Amino acid sequence: MVEASLPAAVAPVEGLDEARLIEDSGPGDRVGRIAAPVLRDLGYRLVRVKISSGEGPTIQIMAERPDGTMSIEDCENVSVALSPVFDVEEPMSQAYRLEISSPGIDRPLVRESDFARAIGHEARVEMAIPVNGRKRFRGVLTAVASGPNGALARVTLIADDGSESDVELLIRAMAEARLVLTDDLIRAALRREKAALKDAKRGPERETTNGRDNTASAKRKTNKSKAAARGAASKPLGPDEGENHGR
């Protein structure tokens, strides 16, 4: 195992080991299996992994603290910790860019607690297996319930004629779920951030974000352990996009 100077690990906290019910597939799954233990030791948890080509291969890792916050400093700490590990494990055979980010306001929902915190907000869901002949759903999350096969998300759907109907979707059977960027969601994120800032003034000073998207990126080449981490605020996702905008 590679030896590296990593930021000090934090004491175990509630929710740190909560399992993801919606996981990555393909190469993203392999990258996630390498990254998750490193994140956990530092007090963070993996949200999702996205691998894209664009102007060059990019590995994007979304992470957060169990309370849903992730500061620019947190992103930089994760980048510093993961870079030497990826140098040894070589997740890709060619040069790539490593990008660490917070989930953002219109975040992916991957754990039961994500859905519980998102109650009252609009979400877009794509099922891995059709439900009543339908795979895509968009509506307001109204509840999270227990079912015989696991946690269920109750979604209120609104038809074109204004009529409403409820559907219960098995979270573990979802291929992807994420919040839809709405005015109500933005206002809720700003309220949480304001409350967090008040708490920070009463306790040890630490930059926190509740929904704002922060990123630390490192341009690196395979088999080299040099990495330059940086932090930058990014623009939130559009409703139909599957990853954060480039940093």
Secondary structure, DSSP 8 states (H G I E B T S, - for coil): -------------TTTT---SS---THHHHHHHHHHHHHHHHT-EEEEEEEE-TTS-EEEEEEE-TTS---HHHHHHHHHHHHHHHHHH-SSSS-EEEEEE---TT-B--SHHHHHHTTTSEEEEEEEEEETTEEEEEEEEEEEEEETTEEEEEEEEE-TTS-EEEEEEEGGGEEEEEE---HHHHHHHHHHHHHHHHHHHHSS-----SS--EEEEEEE-TT-----EEEEE-----TT-SS----
